[in-house]
Amino acid sequence: MLNIWLALVACDMDSPKATGAGVSSTDDTTGTVDDTTSEETTPEVSWYADIQPLLRDNCLSCHADTGISFSLEDPVVAAAMGVAMVDAVASGRMPPWPASEDHCQPLRDSRTLSDDQIALLDRWVALGAPEGRPEDAPDDTVEDGRIFEEDITLQLDEPFTPALDREDDYRCFVLDAGLDSLRYVTGMEVHPGNSSIVHHVILYTDPGGETARAMDAAEDGLGYTCFGGPGFNNTGVIGGWAPGQGTVWLPEGMGLALAPDADIVAQVHYHPVNDPGGSDQTTIVLDMEDQVDTVGYLLPLANQGLHIPAGATEHVEVLERSLSFGISGRVWGGTPHMHLLGQSIRVGFTAPGAKEETCLIDVPQWDFDYQNFYLLEEPVTIEDGSTIRMECVYDNSADNPHQPNDPPADVGWGDGTADEMCLTFALVSF
């Protein structure tokens, strides 16, 4: 019955002074790291005890050495950006959290700062950004009582330089997980080696570990070309990465199965125009368990029949699918995906006999640079006979600041950055 489901779903930082509540920083203190702290003196607020963990949990998925923006991992840099950071978070511009919970499902781990956290950051800046003592830092591997174990670390065998004769280069790399028994992926981190050219990453499985290896051997160079998918149908998805995404945890007790004879196939979408001639050596880190209570599946809900006319604003594309196969499922979360013309994406369902739709995930202000794997606070059961609906809205006008075509052109579904997608990878169980 699972294969039926698979077939169904597959078919400013300006830098003015901060003006938020409680902001009191001045130019003569911002950017100055207090180096007078001794073991006998503990600052009221310090980098190691307070600010580093706050930024780690809310900012470093983008603002890291391997992120898509300037890094805030160094206390000196963070201090120099202090006033700008306080202004950005006090105004609500940062950290970005495009999803909305209004009339939709409550979400876990919302990346938003409370008033107390904003005040804490402001106080640190006002005090001159003291570093404090490294030993005061909390354990950075713990999240909700869970420890991220780097059970498997995989990396491309060597740096790969994408082709310059095409705007978008899709390349699949075969990675041997080295398992000798069935295990389950419970957490994941994907670290692009060159975030300037890595558009996104999808991790597929190759049961038996033969098909992808043969395709790799048949093509010169590292990996093989793989537009549209890994190049074969007998596969599953165990995760991925898109700009803005940090550590991904599955719900406690859930895992994605990885068989001992399966290879991992990393499909990397390169957009080399941002760094012509630049190379990449992406790294993947997996947290694994031998047993889980619930087996999860990442299933794609895709509207491949897109037609977005040139010049259209607020153009709506809708995909509806009826689930009438004698099986119900539970939705735990998902990853919506669009490209540069996207404005919003929403996924919901209508239960049998219901008059109103139940919203699952709503991203009313789509931003390609800030994509997330959203987990629901509680899983939602979709009964057999329900209708799933996904709505995507696009702006294909010349006024769209992210418009990739000059002049605007008709756009359909495609793998290229100038093409579009209306896609959600849903985390489900049965």
N, C-alpha and C positions, 0 to 999 in steps of 0.2 A: 504493500500500500504506500510505503514511503516513496517509491519511484513515481507513483501517480502524482503525489504532491510536488516532487521535483519537476516533473514535466509540466505541471500546472503553472508553477510560479516562474519557471525559467522562460515558458512561451510568453595714532595720530599722535601718532603720539607727537603733538605739538610740544612745546615744553614751557607753557606759561606757568605762573605760580598757581598752585592748587587752590580752589575756592570751596571745596567740600566742607561738610560739617567738621568742626574741630581742627581744621588745617591751620597750622601756625608756623610752618617751616619758612625759613628765610634763605636768601641766596648765599649769605656768608657761612651757613652751616651745611647746606646741601653739597654733597660730593666730597665731604671731608670725613675720612674714616678716623674714628677715635682710636688712637693707638696707645692711650694711656691706661687701658684696662689692665689690671694685674690680677693675680690669683686671689688677692685679698679683697678686690673690688668687683662686685657683680653688677653690671649695668641694669637699669630698670627694664630696658628692652635691648636685645642684642641680635646680631645677625645669626649666630649659630643656634641660639635657643628659640628664637621667635620668627625671624624674617625668612631665613633659608627654608624651613619647612612650609611656611605659608606660600612662598613662591613655588616650591616644588609641587605642592598639591594643586595649584591653580594657574601657574604661568609657564612652567618649564616644558610643557608639551610643545610649545612654540619657541619660547625664549631660552633655548639651550644651544650648546655648541653644535649639535646635530639638528637643530630645529630650523624653522622657516623664517626666523627673525633674529635680531641681535640677542646675544646671550646675557642672561641675568644670573649665571651660575657663580660669577666672581663677585665678592662683596664690594670691591672697589668700583666695578662697573655699576652695580646696583645702587651704590651710594651716589654716584655721579648722575644717575637717572632718577634719584629719589623724588624730587618735586614733581617731575613729569609723571612718575608712577602714581603718586598720590592723586594728582589731578585726573589721571585716566580712570582710576578705580572709583574715585568719588563721583565722577560724572556718569559712571556706568558704561563707559566705552570699553573698558577692560575689566576682567578678562572676558573674552567673547563667549557667549553661550546662546547660539542661534535658536535653539529649540524653545518652544512655548508649552507650558503646562496648563494654560487657560483652556478650559473645556476639553482637556486631553488628559492622558495618564500622568500621574506624578512620576518623576524621574529620580533615579539614584545619582549621587555624586555630582549634583549640579555645580558647575564651575562658576560660582558667584561668591563675592565677598560680603560678609555681614558688616553692619556698622561698626561692631567691635574690632573686626579685623582691619577695616580701613583706618580706624583710630589708632590701632597698634602700629601700622605702617607709617602713619603720619607722625606718631610719637618717636619712632626710630629715627626718622629724618630730622625731626626737631632737635633730637639729642646729639646730632652729629654723626649718625650712622655707626654706633659702636659695634665692633665685631664680637666682643665677648670671648668665651673660651670654647675651643672645638669640642671639648668633652661634655659641654652642656647641650650639644645637638641631640635631638631625639633620634631613635632608630629610623633611618630613612627607607627601610625595606618593609615596614609594617603598614598595612592598609586595612582598617576595620578588623584588626586582630589577625590578619593573614600576612604571611611572609612570602615575598616573591623569591622563589628558588630558581636560580639559573640552571635548570636541569639539563637543558640542551642549548648550545650556542652554535648557530650555523652562519656561515659567511660565504659569499661568492668566492670561488677558488682563487680568483685574481681580479684586479680592477678591470672593469669593462667600459669601453668607450663607445657610446651609441653612434649609429651612422649619421652623417651630416647631410646625406642626400634626401632625407625625409624629415618633415617637421616633427613627426611622432614615430618612435621606434618601440615596438613591443618585443620584449625578449624574455624567454623562459629559461630559468636556471634550475638544474636538477640537483637537489641537496639530499644527502643520505642522513637520515635521522639516527641511524645506528641502533635501532631498537631490537631487542631480542624477545619481546613479549608485547601484548596489547597494552597500550597506555593511553591516557587522556590528557588533552591540552586544557589547562584550567586558567592560564594567564599567558600574556604575550606582550613582547615589545619588538617593534621593528625600527631599526635605526638606519635610515638611508645614509649611504656614504657620501652622497652629494645631493643635498636637498634642493639645489638649484635646478637640477635636471630630472629628479625623480618626481613624476606626476602622481603615481600611486602604485601600490603593491598589493597583489592578491596571492594568497597561498593556497594552492590546490594540492590534492593528494593523487598519487599514481599507484593504485593497488597492484601489488606484484612487482613494482619497481622495474618494469621492462620497457613500456611504451615510450615514456619520455626520454629514457636513455638512448633508445634507438633513434629518436628524432634528433637528439643532441648530436649523436655520432654521425648522422647524415648531413650535417651542416658545419661548415668551417667556423672556427672561432668558438669562444665560450658561449654555451647555451644555444638556443635556436629561436627563430622568429615565430611569434605566436599571437597574431592579431585575433581578437574576439574570444580568446580562451586558451587553455593549454594545448589545444590541438587534438584532443580525444574526449570521448563522452563519458567513459567510466571513471568518474572523478567526483570528489567532494571538495568543499571549501572549509578550511580551518582558521581563516583569519585574513588579515591584511593591514594596510596602512594607507592613510590619506593625510594631507596637510592638516595640522592641528591636533593630531591624535597622539596620545602618549601611551602609558601602560594600559592594557586592556585586561580586565578581570572578568571571567565568567561568574555567574552567580554561585554562591557557596554551594558545594555539593554537585555542581554540574561540570561536565567536561565534554570535549569533542574527541571522538575516538581516532586513534592513529595506530594502524596495524603494524606489526613488526616487519612485514615485507614491503611496506609502502614507502616510496620516496615522497619528499615534499618538493613541489614544483613552484618556484617563486616567479610569478609573472610580474615583471617590472615594466611600467609604462614610462618611457623616457621622453622628455620634451627638451632636446638639447639646445634649442635656440637661446636659452638663458645662460648657457655656459658652453659655447661651441668648442668642441675638442676636449671637454672635461670628462673625467672618468668617474665611475662609481663602484663601490664595493659594499653593498648593503649587508647588514648583519641582522639576524633574527634570533631572539632569545625566547625560549619556551619554559613555562612552569608546568610540570607534569604531575599526575597522580596515577597510581596503579589501579585504583577503583574509585568510582563516583556513584552517587545516588541516582543521578539523572543524566542520561546521554542527550546532548544537544546537537542540533544541526543548523548550519547556516544556509538558508535557502534563498535564492534570488527571485525577487518579484520585479519583473522587467517589462517595460512598455517599449518594444522595439519598433512600433509603427508610428514614430514621430514624424510630423511635418509642421515645421515652424516657419511661416512665411517671412520673407524679408520685410523689415519695417514694422512688423507686428509688435505691439506692446500688450502686456498682460494676456499673452496667448496661453490657453489652457489645453492640456492634454490629459486624458483620463483613461485609466485601465481598470476594468471591472472583471472579476473572476468569481464564479459560483463554486463553492465547495460542497459537492454532493457525492461523496465517495464512501460514506459509511465510517468515517473516522474523524475524531475531533483532535485538535491540537492546542497547545499552550504557547503563547508568544511572550518572550522574556525581554525583548528589545530588538534593536536593529541599527543598521548603518545606512542612512539615505545617501544617494549620490547623484549629482548633476554636474554640469560643466559651467562655462562662463556666462551663458545666457540665462541660467536658472535664477528664479526669483523666490520661489517657495516650493515646498514639497510636503504632502500630507498623506498619511496612510491610516485607513480606518476600516471598519467592517460593520455590516448590518446582520444581526442574528435572525434566525428564522422567526417570522411573526412580529419582529420589532419594527417600529415606525421610524425610529431615529438611529443614526449611525453612531457607533462607538469609536472615538478617536484613539489611535494607538500611538502615533508619533507625528508631531507637527513642527515643521521648521518654517515659520512664516517669513523669515528674512534670510534666504540662502546666501552663504558666503563660501566660495570655493576654498578659501584659505583656512577655514575653520570647520573641518568636518569631524564628526564624532561618532563613536559607538555608544548609543544611548541604551541604558538599562532601565526597565520599568521598576518602580518600587515593588510591585507585585506582578507576577505573571497573569496574563489575561487569557481565559479559555475561549477559543473560537469553535463554536459548535458546528457539527456537520450540517450542511445546508445554508451556512452563512455566505454572504457576498463580500469579498474583499474589494476595496476601492483605493486606488492610488492616484492622486491629483498632483500634476506638476505645472507650474506657471513659469513662462519665459518672457524676456524682453529682448527682442531681436531688432531693436531700433538703433539708429545711429547715436541716440542719446545714452545708451547703455555704456558706462565708462569701461566695462570689461569686454565690449564687443570685439571679437577676434577678426571680423571680416570688414574690409573697407573697399567698397560700400557693403552694407549688409546683404547677405545672400540667404536663399532658402536653406534651411538646416534640417537634417534628419538624424536618426540614430547612427552613431558611429564611434569608433575607438579614438579618433583624433581629438585633440584639445579644441579645435574649431567645430567639431561635431557636438552632438548633445546626447545626454542619457536621462532616463527617468527610471531610477533603479533603487531598490532597497534590499539589502541583505538582512533577512529576518532571522533572529535566533529563536528556534522553536524546539519543542519536545513533544513526544506522543505517549 
